[in-house]
């Protein structure tokens, strides 16, 4: 189980990640691009993902992962915080950040030189 505060802290630990309230939810962004979002009052958050990862996650653990409204058609994945493994969530957040971050920033992150 992961709380919303733990989820937010994981996301904000990534390079240049910022939190911004939007549409009555909290969005987590790198520069201006959203890579994760959710509401402190809800039990589910959404993460940017590839369509392939989305398909695999939904098939493997439908009790944890779901197809979120509005953004699911773009490959995003809904994640139940009360059922997700914390390390798996950290990995998924990092991958979501990688999909949204500028390529140079991702290269620096991979090389261990990101700020």
N, CA, C and O atoms as a GROMACS GRO file, in nm:
protein
  460
    1UNK      N    1   0.084  -0.119   0.000
    1UNK     CA    2   0.000   0.000   0.000
    1UNK      C    3   0.088   0.124   0.000
    1UNK      O    4   0.191   0.130   0.067
    2UNK      N    5   0.044   0.223  -0.076
    2UNK     CA    6   0.114   0.350  -0.087
    2UNK      C    7   0.012   0.461  -0.061
    2UNK      O    8  -0.099   0.456  -0.114
    3UNK      N    9   0.048   0.560   0.017
    3UNK     CA   10  -0.041   0.674   0.037
    3UNK      C   11  -0.020   0.775  -0.075
    3UNK      O   12   0.080   0.769  -0.147
    4UNK      N   13  -0.114   0.867  -0.088
    4UNK     CA   14  -0.097   0.971  -0.190
    4UNK      C   15   0.027   1.055  -0.161
    4UNK      O   16   0.099   1.092  -0.253
    5UNK      N   17   0.052   1.084  -0.035
    5UNK     CA   18   0.172   1.162   0.001
    5UNK      C   19   0.300   1.090  -0.037
    5UNK      O   20   0.396   1.153  -0.081
    6UNK      N   21   0.303   0.958  -0.020
    6UNK     CA   22   0.420   0.880  -0.059
    6UNK      C   23   0.437   0.880  -0.211
    6UNK      O   24   0.548   0.895  -0.262
    7UNK      N   25   0.326   0.864  -0.282
    7UNK     CA   26   0.327   0.872  -0.428
    7UNK      C   27   0.383   1.007  -0.474
    7UNK      O   28   0.471   1.012  -0.560
    8UNK      N   29   0.332   1.114  -0.416
    8UNK     CA   30   0.376   1.248  -0.453
    8UNK      C   31   0.526   1.266  -0.425
    8UNK      O   32   0.599   1.321  -0.507
    9UNK      N   33   0.571   1.218  -0.310
    9UNK     CA   34   0.713   1.229  -0.275
    9UNK      C   35   0.801   1.152  -0.373
    9UNK      O   36   0.909   1.199  -0.411
   10UNK      N   37   0.757   1.033  -0.414
   10UNK     CA   38   0.832   0.955  -0.514
   10UNK      C   39   0.845   1.034  -0.644
   10UNK      O   40   0.953   1.042  -0.703
   11UNK      N   41   0.735   1.092  -0.687
   11UNK     CA   42   0.735   1.167  -0.813
   11UNK      C   43   0.822   1.292  -0.803
   11UNK      O   44   0.898   1.321  -0.895
   12UNK      N   45   0.812   1.365  -0.693
   12UNK     CA   46   0.886   1.489  -0.678
   12UNK      C   47   1.036   1.466  -0.657
   12UNK      O   48   1.114   1.560  -0.667
   13UNK      N   49   1.075   1.343  -0.628
   13UNK     CA   50   1.217   1.310  -0.613
   13UNK      C   51   1.288   1.300  -0.749
   13UNK      O   52   1.410   1.298  -0.755
   14UNK      N   53   1.211   1.294  -0.856
   14UNK     CA   54   1.269   1.285  -0.991
   14UNK      C   55   1.317   1.423  -1.035
   14UNK      O   56   1.260   1.524  -0.993
   15UNK      N   57   1.421   1.429  -1.120
   15UNK     CA   58   1.478   1.557  -1.160
   15UNK      C   59   1.374   1.653  -1.221
   15UNK      O   60   1.298   1.618  -1.310
   16UNK      N   61   1.375   1.774  -1.169
   16UNK     CA   62   1.291   1.884  -1.215
   16UNK      C   63   1.141   1.857  -1.210
   16UNK      O   64   1.064   1.925  -1.277
   17UNK      N   65   1.101   1.759  -1.132
   17UNK     CA   66   0.957   1.730  -1.119
   17UNK      C   67   0.894   1.838  -1.032
   17UNK      O   68   0.952   1.884  -0.934
   18UNK      N   69   0.774   1.877  -1.072
   18UNK     CA   70   0.698   1.980  -1.000
   18UNK      C   71   0.553   1.937  -0.989
   18UNK      O   72   0.502   1.861  -1.071
   19UNK      N   73   0.488   1.986  -0.887
   19UNK     CA   74   0.346   1.960  -0.866
   19UNK      C   75   0.269   2.086  -0.903
   19UNK      O   76   0.309   2.197  -0.870
   20UNK      N   77   0.157   2.065  -0.973
   20UNK     CA   78   0.073   2.178  -1.011
   20UNK      C   79  -0.073   2.135  -1.006
   20UNK      O   80  -0.110   2.036  -1.069
   21UNK      N   81  -0.157   2.208  -0.931
   21UNK     CA   82  -0.300   2.174  -0.930
   21UNK      C   83  -0.364   2.210  -1.064
   21UNK      O   84  -0.343   2.319  -1.117
   22UNK      N   85  -0.441   2.117  -1.117
   22UNK     CA   86  -0.508   2.137  -1.247
   22UNK      C   87  -0.637   2.056  -1.245
   22UNK      O   88  -0.639   1.943  -1.197
   23UNK      N   89  -0.743   2.112  -1.295
   23UNK     CA   90  -0.872   2.041  -1.307
   23UNK      C   91  -0.914   1.972  -1.177
   23UNK      O   92  -0.964   1.860  -1.182
   24UNK      N   93  -0.894   2.032  -1.066
   24UNK     CA   94  -0.931   1.975  -0.937
   24UNK      C   95  -0.849   1.852  -0.897
   24UNK      O   96  -0.888   1.779  -0.806
   25UNK      N   97  -0.736   1.830  -0.965
   25UNK     CA   98  -0.645   1.722  -0.929
   25UNK      C   99  -0.504   1.778  -0.923
   25UNK      O  100  -0.479   1.891  -0.966
   26UNK      N  101  -0.413   1.700  -0.870
   26UNK     CA  102  -0.273   1.738  -0.867
   26UNK      C  103  -0.204   1.673  -0.986
   26UNK      O  104  -0.213   1.552  -1.006
   27UNK      N  105  -0.135   1.754  -1.064
   27UNK     CA  106  -0.056   1.699  -1.174
   27UNK      C  107   0.091   1.708  -1.136
   27UNK      O  108   0.135   1.804  -1.072
   28UNK      N  109   0.165   1.609  -1.176
   28UNK     CA  110   0.309   1.606  -1.156
   28UNK      C  111   0.372   1.618  -1.294
   28UNK      O  112   0.338   1.544  -1.386
   29UNK      N  113   0.463   1.714  -1.305
   29UNK     CA  114   0.516   1.749  -1.437
   29UNK      C  115   0.668   1.756  -1.434
   29UNK      O  116   0.730   1.777  -1.330
   30UNK      N  117   0.724   1.737  -1.551
   30UNK     CA  118   0.865   1.766  -1.574
   30UNK      C  119   0.864   1.872  -1.682
   30UNK      O  120   0.818   1.851  -1.794
   31UNK      N  121   0.918   1.988  -1.645
   31UNK     CA  122   0.903   2.110  -1.724
   31UNK      C  123   0.753   2.133  -1.735
   31UNK      O  124   0.690   2.156  -1.631
   32UNK      N  125   0.693   2.129  -1.849
   32UNK     CA  126   0.548   2.154  -1.856
   32UNK      C  127   0.467   2.028  -1.886
   32UNK      O  128   0.344   2.033  -1.892
   33UNK      N  129   0.534   1.916  -1.904
   33UNK     CA  130   0.466   1.794  -1.945
   33UNK      C  131   0.424   1.708  -1.826
   33UNK      O  132   0.504   1.680  -1.737
   34UNK      N  133   0.298   1.669  -1.826
   34UNK     CA  134   0.242   1.587  -1.718
   34UNK      C  135   0.288   1.442  -1.734
   34UNK      O  136   0.280   1.385  -1.843
   35UNK      N  137   0.335   1.383  -1.623
   35UNK     CA  138   0.371   1.241  -1.626
   35UNK      C  139   0.291   1.160  -1.525
   35UNK      O  140   0.291   1.037  -1.531
   36UNK      N  141   0.224   1.226  -1.432
   36UNK     CA  142   0.141   1.155  -1.333
   36UNK      C  143   0.038   1.253  -1.279
   36UNK      O  144   0.059   1.374  -1.280
   37UNK      N  145  -0.074   1.199  -1.230
   37UNK     CA  146  -0.178   1.284  -1.172
   37UNK      C  147  -0.269   1.204  -1.082
   37UNK      O  148  -0.282   1.082  -1.094
   38UNK      N  149  -0.332   1.277  -0.991
   38UNK     CA  150  -0.427   1.214  -0.901
   38UNK      C  151  -0.479   1.314  -0.799
   38UNK      O  152  -0.438   1.430  -0.797
   39UNK      N  153  -0.569   1.266  -0.717
   39UNK     CA  154  -0.628   1.349  -0.614
   39UNK      C  155  -0.595   1.291  -0.477
   39UNK      O  156  -0.604   1.170  -0.458
   40UNK      N  157  -0.556   1.376  -0.381
   40UNK     CA  158  -0.528   1.326  -0.247
   40UNK      C  159  -0.649   1.254  -0.186
   40UNK      O  160  -0.633   1.170  -0.097
   41UNK      N  161  -0.769   1.287  -0.233
   41UNK     CA  162  -0.892   1.226  -0.180
   41UNK      C  163  -0.926   1.094  -0.247
   41UNK      O  164  -1.009   1.018  -0.196
   42UNK      N  165  -0.864   1.065  -0.362
   42UNK     CA  166  -0.896   0.943  -0.435
   42UNK      C  167  -0.798   0.833  -0.402
   42UNK      O  168  -0.692   0.858  -0.345
   43UNK      N  169  -0.831   0.714  -0.438
   43UNK     CA  170  -0.743   0.600  -0.412
   43UNK      C  171  -0.668   0.554  -0.535
   43UNK      O  172  -0.591   0.458  -0.530
   44UNK      N  173  -0.692   0.624  -0.648
   44UNK     CA  174  -0.629   0.585  -0.773
   44UNK      C  175  -0.557   0.704  -0.833
   44UNK      O  176  -0.607   0.816  -0.830
   45UNK      N  177  -0.439   0.679  -0.888
   45UNK     CA  178  -0.364   0.782  -0.960
   45UNK      C  179  -0.348   0.734  -1.105
   45UNK      O  180  -0.375   0.618  -1.136
   46UNK      N  181  -0.304   0.824  -1.192
   46UNK     CA  182  -0.280   0.788  -1.332
   46UNK      C  183  -0.137   0.822  -1.369
   46UNK      O  184  -0.082   0.924  -1.327
   47UNK      N  185  -0.076   0.733  -1.448
   47UNK     CA  186   0.062   0.749  -1.492
   47UNK      C  187   0.072   0.738  -1.642
   47UNK      O  188   0.002   0.659  -1.706
   48UNK      N  189   0.159   0.819  -1.700
   48UNK     CA  190   0.190   0.808  -1.842
   48UNK      C  191   0.260   0.675  -1.864
   48UNK      O  192   0.346   0.635  -1.785
   49UNK      N  193   0.226   0.606  -1.972
   49UNK     CA  194   0.288   0.477  -2.005
   49UNK      C  195   0.280   0.456  -2.155
   49UNK      O  196   0.203   0.523  -2.224
   50UNK      N  197   0.359   0.364  -2.204
   50UNK     CA  198   0.347   0.326  -2.344
   50UNK      C  199   0.223   0.238  -2.357
   50UNK      O  200   0.177   0.181  -2.258
   51UNK      N  201   0.170   0.227  -2.475
   51UNK     CA  202   0.053   0.141  -2.496
   51UNK      C  203   0.087  -0.006  -2.467
   51UNK      O  204   0.004  -0.081  -2.416
   52UNK      N  205   0.211  -0.045  -2.500
   52UNK     CA  206   0.253  -0.183  -2.474
   52UNK      C  207   0.255  -0.210  -2.324
   52UNK      O  208   0.205  -0.313  -2.278
   53UNK      N  209   0.313  -0.118  -2.246
   53UNK     CA  210   0.316  -0.135  -2.101
   53UNK      C  211   0.176  -0.134  -2.043
   53UNK      O  212   0.144  -0.212  -1.953
   54UNK      N  213   0.092  -0.046  -2.096
   54UNK     CA  214  -0.047  -0.039  -2.049
   54UNK      C  215  -0.115  -0.175  -2.068
   54UNK      O  216  -0.178  -0.226  -1.975
   55UNK      N  217  -0.102  -0.232  -2.186
   55UNK     CA  218  -0.164  -0.362  -2.216
   55UNK      C  219  -0.113  -0.470  -2.122
   55UNK      O  220  -0.192  -0.549  -2.069
   56UNK      N  221   0.018  -0.475  -2.101
   56UNK     CA  222   0.078  -0.576  -2.014
   56UNK      C  223   0.032  -0.561  -1.869
   56UNK      O  224  -0.003  -0.659  -1.804
   57UNK      N  225   0.033  -0.438  -1.818
   57UNK     CA  226  -0.005  -0.414  -1.678
   57UNK      C  227  -0.151  -0.450  -1.654
   57UNK      O  228  -0.183  -0.516  -1.554
   58UNK      N  229  -0.240  -0.407  -1.744
   58UNK     CA  230  -0.382  -0.437  -1.726
   58UNK      C  231  -0.410  -0.587  -1.732
   58UNK      O  232  -0.496  -0.637  -1.660
   59UNK      N  233  -0.337  -0.658  -1.818
   59UNK     CA  234  -0.356  -0.803  -1.829
   59UNK      C  235  -0.298  -0.877  -1.709
   59UNK      O  236  -0.356  -0.975  -1.662
   60UNK      N  237  -0.184  -0.831  -1.659
   60UNK     CA  238  -0.115  -0.901  -1.550
   60UNK      C  239  -0.183  -0.882  -1.415
   60UNK      O  240  -0.194  -0.977  -1.338
   61UNK      N  241  -0.228  -0.761  -1.385
   61UNK     CA  242  -0.283  -0.732  -1.253
   61UNK      C  243  -0.403  -0.638  -1.263
   61UNK      O  244  -0.393  -0.521  -1.226
   62UNK      N  245  -0.517  -0.688  -1.311
   62UNK     CA  246  -0.634  -0.601  -1.326
   62UNK      C  247  -0.691  -0.551  -1.193
   62UNK      O  248  -0.770  -0.456  -1.192
   63UNK      N  249  -0.651  -0.612  -1.082
   63UNK     CA  250  -0.696  -0.564  -0.952
   63UNK      C  251  -0.615  -0.443  -0.906
   63UNK      O  252  -0.654  -0.374  -0.811
   64UNK      N  253  -0.503  -0.417  -0.972
   64UNK     CA  254  -0.416  -0.303  -0.938
   64UNK      C  255  -0.422  -0.195  -1.044
   64UNK      O  256  -0.428  -0.076  -1.012
   65UNK      N  257  -0.422  -0.236  -1.171
   65UNK     CA  258  -0.412  -0.141  -1.282
   65UNK      C  259  -0.543  -0.133  -1.360
   65UNK      O  260  -0.616  -0.232  -1.372
   66UNK      N  261  -0.571  -0.014  -1.412
   66UNK     CA  262  -0.696   0.007  -1.485
   66UNK      C  263  -0.673   0.103  -1.602
   66UNK      O  264  -0.566   0.162  -1.616
   67UNK      N  265  -0.775   0.116  -1.682
   67UNK     CA  266  -0.777   0.203  -1.799
   67UNK      C  267  -0.846   0.333  -1.757
   67UNK      O  268  -0.968   0.335  -1.743
   68UNK      N  269  -0.770   0.441  -1.735
   68UNK     CA  270  -0.831   0.564  -1.683
   68UNK      C  271  -0.912   0.640  -1.788
   68UNK      O  272  -0.881   0.638  -1.907
   69UNK      N  273  -1.017   0.708  -1.740
   69UNK     CA  274  -1.097   0.794  -1.828
   69UNK      C  275  -1.009   0.901  -1.891
   69UNK      O  276  -0.909   0.943  -1.833
   70UNK      N  277  -1.048   0.944  -2.008
   70UNK     CA  278  -0.986   1.055  -2.080
   70UNK      C  279  -0.845   1.025  -2.132
   70UNK      O  280  -0.818   1.049  -2.250
   71UNK      N  281  -0.756   0.974  -2.049
   71UNK     CA  282  -0.616   0.957  -2.092
   71UNK      C  283  -0.579   0.812  -2.121
   71UNK      O  284  -0.470   0.786  -2.173
   72UNK      N  285  -0.665   0.718  -2.088
   72UNK     CA  286  -0.636   0.578  -2.114
   72UNK      C  287  -0.611   0.550  -2.261
   72UNK      O  288  -0.527   0.467  -2.295
   73UNK      N  289  -0.682   0.618  -2.347
   73UNK     CA  290  -0.663   0.596  -2.491
   73UNK      C  291  -0.527   0.641  -2.541
   73UNK      O  292  -0.487   0.610  -2.653
   74UNK      N  293  -0.454   0.717  -2.456
   74UNK     CA  294  -0.320   0.762  -2.491
   74UNK      C  295  -0.212   0.677  -2.424
   74UNK      O  296  -0.094   0.712  -2.427
   75UNK      N  297  -0.251   0.566  -2.364
   75UNK     CA  298  -0.156   0.474  -2.304
   75UNK      C  299  -0.140   0.488  -2.153
   75UNK      O  300  -0.068   0.410  -2.091
   76UNK      N  301  -0.207   0.584  -2.093
   76UNK     CA  302  -0.194   0.604  -1.948
   76UNK      C  303  -0.254   0.485  -1.873
   76UNK      O  304  -0.337   0.411  -1.926
   77UNK      N  305  -0.209   0.468  -1.748
   77UNK     CA  306  -0.253   0.357  -1.664
   77UNK      C  307  -0.304   0.411  -1.531
   77UNK      O  308  -0.239   0.496  -1.469
   78UNK      N  309  -0.419   0.362  -1.488
   78UNK     CA  310  -0.469   0.391  -1.354
   78UNK      C  311  -0.406   0.293  -1.256
   78UNK      O  312  -0.391   0.175  -1.287
   79UNK      N  313  -0.371   0.342  -1.138
   79UNK     CA  314  -0.304   0.258  -1.038
   79UNK      C  315  -0.375   0.274  -0.904
   79UNK      O  316  -0.389   0.385  -0.853
   80UNK      N  317  -0.420   0.163  -0.847
   80UNK     CA  318  -0.480   0.166  -0.713
   80UNK      C  319  -0.369   0.171  -0.609
   80UNK      O  320  -0.289   0.078  -0.599
   81UNK      N  321  -0.364   0.278  -0.533
   81UNK     CA  322  -0.258   0.297  -0.435
   81UNK      C  323  -0.264   0.195  -0.322
   81UNK      O  324  -0.161   0.162  -0.263
   82UNK      N  325  -0.384   0.146  -0.290
   82UNK     CA  326  -0.396   0.051  -0.181
   82UNK      C  327  -0.352  -0.091  -0.219
   82UNK      O  328  -0.347  -0.179  -0.133
   83UNK      N  329  -0.321  -0.113  -0.347
   83UNK     CA  330  -0.285  -0.248  -0.391
   83UNK      C  331  -0.149  -0.256  -0.461
   83UNK      O  332  -0.098  -0.366  -0.482
   84UNK      N  333  -0.092  -0.143  -0.497
   84UNK     CA  334   0.033  -0.146  -0.574
   84UNK      C  335   0.153  -0.166  -0.482
   84UNK      O  336   0.157  -0.117  -0.369
   85UNK      N  337   0.250  -0.240  -0.532
   85UNK     CA  338   0.377  -0.258  -0.462
   85UNK      C  339   0.455  -0.127  -0.472
   85UNK      O  340   0.467  -0.072  -0.582
   86UNK      N  341   0.508  -0.074  -0.362
   86UNK     CA  342   0.579   0.054  -0.365
   86UNK      C  343   0.696   0.058  -0.464
   86UNK      O  344   0.716   0.159  -0.531
   87UNK      N  345   0.772  -0.049  -0.472
   87UNK     CA  346   0.886  -0.049  -0.566
   87UNK      C  347   0.839  -0.051  -0.711
   87UNK      O  348   0.900   0.013  -0.797
   88UNK      N  349   0.732  -0.123  -0.737
   88UNK     CA  350   0.677  -0.123  -0.873
   88UNK      C  351   0.627   0.015  -0.909
   88UNK      O  352   0.647   0.061  -1.022
   89UNK      N  353   0.561   0.083  -0.815
   89UNK     CA  354   0.514   0.218  -0.840
   89UNK      C  355   0.631   0.312  -0.867
   89UNK      O  356   0.624   0.395  -0.957
   90UNK      N  357   0.738   0.300  -0.790
   90UNK     CA  358   0.857   0.384  -0.812
   90UNK      C  359   0.912   0.362  -0.953
   90UNK      O  360   0.947   0.458  -1.022
   91UNK      N  361   0.919   0.236  -0.997
   91UNK     CA  362   0.967   0.206  -1.132
   91UNK      C  363   0.874   0.264  -1.238
   91UNK      O  364   0.920   0.320  -1.338
   92UNK      N  365   0.743   0.250  -1.217
   92UNK     CA  366   0.646   0.302  -1.314
   92UNK      C  367   0.650   0.455  -1.319
   92UNK      O  368   0.638   0.514  -1.427
   93UNK      N  369   0.668   0.520  -1.205
   93UNK     CA  370   0.680   0.666  -1.201
   93UNK      C  371   0.805   0.711  -1.276
   93UNK      O  372   0.801   0.809  -1.351
   94UNK      N  373   0.914   0.640  -1.255
   94UNK     CA  374   1.038   0.676  -1.325
   94UNK      C  375   1.020   0.662  -1.475
   94UNK      O  376   1.066   0.747  -1.551
   95UNK      N  377   0.955   0.556  -1.518
   95UNK     CA  378   0.932   0.537  -1.662
   95UNK      C  379   0.837   0.644  -1.715
   95UNK      O  380   0.857   0.694  -1.826
   96UNK      N  381   0.735   0.680  -1.639
   96UNK     CA  382   0.643   0.787  -1.681
   96UNK      C  383   0.719   0.919  -1.695
   96UNK      O  384   0.699   0.993  -1.791
   97UNK      N  385   0.807   0.946  -1.599
   97UNK     CA  386   0.889   1.068  -1.605
   97UNK      C  387   0.976   1.064  -1.731
   97UNK      O  388   0.988   1.164  -1.801
   98UNK      N  389   1.037   0.949  -1.759
   98UNK     CA  390   1.125   0.934  -1.877
   98UNK      C  391   1.049   0.963  -2.007
   98UNK      O  392   1.105   1.020  -2.101
   99UNK      N  393   0.922   0.924  -2.012
   99UNK     CA  394   0.841   0.947  -2.133
   99UNK      C  395   0.810   1.095  -2.152
   99UNK      O  396   0.788   1.139  -2.265
  100UNK      N  397   0.806   1.171  -2.043
  100UNK     CA  398   0.770   1.313  -2.052
  100UNK      C  399   0.891   1.408  -2.054
  100UNK      O  400   0.882   1.518  -2.107
  101UNK      N  401   1.001   1.365  -1.997
  101UNK     CA  402   1.118   1.451  -1.984
  101UNK      C  403   1.188   1.471  -2.119
  101UNK      O  404   1.180   1.386  -2.207
  102UNK      N  405   1.257   1.585  -2.134
  102UNK     CA  406   1.337   1.605  -2.256
  102UNK      C  407   1.445   1.498  -2.267
  102UNK      O  408   1.497   1.450  -2.166
  103UNK      N  409   1.477   1.460  -2.389
  103UNK     CA  410   1.572   1.352  -2.413
  103UNK      C  411   1.708   1.377  -2.346
  103UNK      O  412   1.770   1.286  -2.292
  104UNK      N  413   1.753   1.501  -2.350
  104UNK     CA  414   1.883   1.533  -2.288
  104UNK      C  415   1.877   1.509  -2.137
  104UNK      O  416   1.973   1.457  -2.078
  105UNK      N  417   1.768   1.546  -2.074
  105UNK     CA  418   1.752   1.525  -1.931
  105UNK      C  419   1.752   1.376  -1.898
  105UNK      O  420   1.810   1.334  -1.798
  106UNK      N  421   1.687   1.296  -1.982
  106UNK     CA  422   1.685   1.151  -1.961
  106UNK      C  423   1.826   1.095  -1.975
  106UNK      O  424   1.866   1.009  -1.896
  107UNK      N  425   1.902   1.141  -2.073
  107UNK     CA  426   2.041   1.094  -2.089
  107UNK      C  427   2.124   1.129  -1.966
  107UNK      O  428   2.203   1.047  -1.919
  108UNK      N  429   2.107   1.251  -1.913
  108UNK     CA  430   2.180   1.291  -1.793
  108UNK      C  431   2.138   1.207  -1.673
  108UNK      O  432   2.222   1.169  -1.591
  109UNK      N  433   2.010   1.179  -1.663
  109UNK     CA  434   1.959   1.094  -1.555
  109UNK      C  435   2.019   0.955  -1.563
  109UNK      O  436   2.064   0.899  -1.463
  110UNK      N  437   2.021   0.899  -1.684
  110UNK     CA  438   2.078   0.766  -1.705
  110UNK      C  439   2.227   0.761  -1.674
  110UNK      O  440   2.279   0.660  -1.627
  111UNK      N  441   2.296   0.873  -1.701
  111UNK     CA  442   2.441   0.881  -1.676
  111UNK      C  443   2.471   0.914  -1.529
  111UNK      O  444   2.586   0.913  -1.487
  112UNK      N  445   2.366   0.944  -1.453
  112UNK     CA  446   2.385   0.979  -1.312
  112UNK      C  447   2.428   1.121  -1.289
  112UNK      O  448   2.478   1.154  -1.181
  113UNK      N  449   2.409   1.208  -1.390
  113UNK     CA  450   2.452   1.347  -1.376
  113UNK      C  451   2.334   1.444  -1.368
  113UNK      O  452   2.354   1.565  -1.369
  114UNK      N  453   2.213   1.392  -1.360
  114UNK     CA  454   2.094   1.480  -1.353
  114UNK      C  455   2.094   1.554  -1.220
  114UNK      O  456   2.138   1.501  -1.118
  115UNK      N  457   2.043   1.676  -1.224
  115UNK     CA  458   2.038   1.759  -1.102
  115UNK      C  459   1.926   1.718  -1.012
  115UNK      O  460   1.908   1.778  -0.906
   0.00000   0.00000   0.00000
